[in-house]
Amino acid sequence: MNSFTLTQAAGVAEAVRDKASHESSAYLGGGTNLIDLMKENVSRPTHLTSLHKLPLGKIEQTPEGGLRLGALATNAETAWHPEVEARYPLLSQAILAGATPQLRNMATDGGNLLQRTRCYYFYDLATPCNKREPGTGCSAIGGYNRVCGILGTSESCIATHPSDMCVALAALEAVVRVAGPDGERTIRFEDFHRLPGDTPELDNNLKPGELITGIDLPAKGFANNFTYLKLRDRASYAFALVSVAAALELDGNTIKDARLALGGVAHKPWRDKEAEALLKGQPATADTFRKVAVKVLEGARGYGANTFKIELAKRAIVRALKQATEMSYPQNDNAFQNSNP
C-alpha cells in the first residue's frame, strides 16, 4: 500500500472541496472495498477524504412517500431497518445475501454502489486489464472467465458488477442523490452504472469530485410478491454467478406490474424493460416466465468457461418469478443444487 494523507471532512461541501484540492484522491466511507484495493495496489490514491463525520447516516421518509437511505447508513442498518423490512423487503433480502455480518456492519450504502469488479485479472497486477490500465487488453477474454459477464459485454471488458444491493435497487427504480463542485443533482439508478464499451475503466456516470449523499426509494416497494435469488458456488460469502431480483404486482393470477433485474451477468445490474413488458397482463405461469427468460437472454454471449451462465440465468429467472408468485424464497442457495425451475 502506498502512503497517503487524510482529511476528516465535517460537511458535504467541505468534503467536495477537499477532494478537489488533491490531484489523486478518493472518498473514504466504510472502506470495505477501497482499502482492499489499496492493499493490492490496484488503487493508489495519495489523499483520502474521510466522510465519517458527515450527517449522511439517516434513513427517513421522503415528501413523495418513499424512503431516503443516507449514503453513510450501513448495509446492516439498512437491511434491518423496520421501514425497509416492511416496505422494501426485496432490498433487505438482497443486502443480507451479500458479504458477511462483519462487512455489512461497516459497508455503507453509498459505497456499495461504487464497488469495483471482482474479476480475477483486475486484481492481478501481472496481467493486462483494460479496467485497471486502459489500453492493455482484457485477459478474461480467452482466459479463465467463469465469473465474467454474458450480457452487455464489449471487446474491451467482460467484467461484472459484484453488488447484490444494487440489483434490488435497479428493480425498485431507485434514484441516486449526489453533490459535487457544480452543486446537487439526481441520477436515475438505471443511468448510474455504465456498460464497458471502450471505456471499461469508468464504472459509473458520476462527474469528477461528485459524492453520493443518498439513495431515494419510490413509494412503491412491491412488498407482497418478490424474491431475491442468488446462485453461487457456496452458501455464504460468495459473489453471485447469477442473481435475480423479481418483483410482481398481482391481481389474482394476472400480472399487473413487474420488475426484473439480474446480477452477476453484466458490467451493471441488468434490466430488460421489453422483457418486463411481456409479463404485464399475462398469467403468472411457468410458460409466461420461460418466454420472458428467453427474451432477457436473447443477446447473451458466452466466452468459454462462463457459457453455462446463459442457461443458468434462464432457469434462475423462471425460478425467481415462481418464488415471487408463491412467496417462497430461500435467502441462500447453491448454483448446482435445486436449480431446475
Number of C-alpha atoms within 10 A of each C-alpha: 14 11 9 12 11 15 16 16 20 14 14 19 15 16 25 21 15 22 25 18 12 15 10 13 20 21 25 20 25 24 17 17 18 22 15 14 17 16 12 15 15 17 17 19 20 15 21 21 23 21 23 16 14 19 15 19 20 16 21 13 15 14 9 10 11 17 22 22 26 23 29 27 24 24 27 21 22 25 22 16 14 13 16 22 16 14 18 26 24 29 29 24 26 25 26 20 25 23 17 14 13 9 17 22 15 18 23 24 29 26 22 22 24 18 16 20 20 15 23 17 22 23 18 14 13 8 15 18 25 20 26 21 15 16 14 13 17 25 20 24 17 10 12 16 21 18 23 30 32 26 23 20 22 19 11 23 26 29 32 28 30 29 26 30 26 29 30 32 25 26 26 25 18 21 21 25 23 20 21 22 15 10 10 13 12 16 16 15 21 18 13 17 21 20 24 25 16 15 16 24 19 16 21 17 12 16 12 12 19 22 23 25 24 24 25 24 23 17 16 12 24 22 18 18 22 31 32 32 30 29 27 20 15 14 14 15 13 16 23 27 25 24 29 30 33 30 28 25 21 20 12 9 13 16 19 16 17 23 25 27 25 30 32 31 29 24 30 30 30 24 19 15 13 11 20 18 14 16 23 18 15 16 17 23 16 14 11 15 25 18 15 24 22 19 17 25 19 11 11 19 16 18 18 13 14 18 17 14 24 24 13 18 25 21 18 25 28 25 24 27 33 22 21 23 22 13 14 13 17 13 17 18 19 16 19 12 9 9 13 10 16
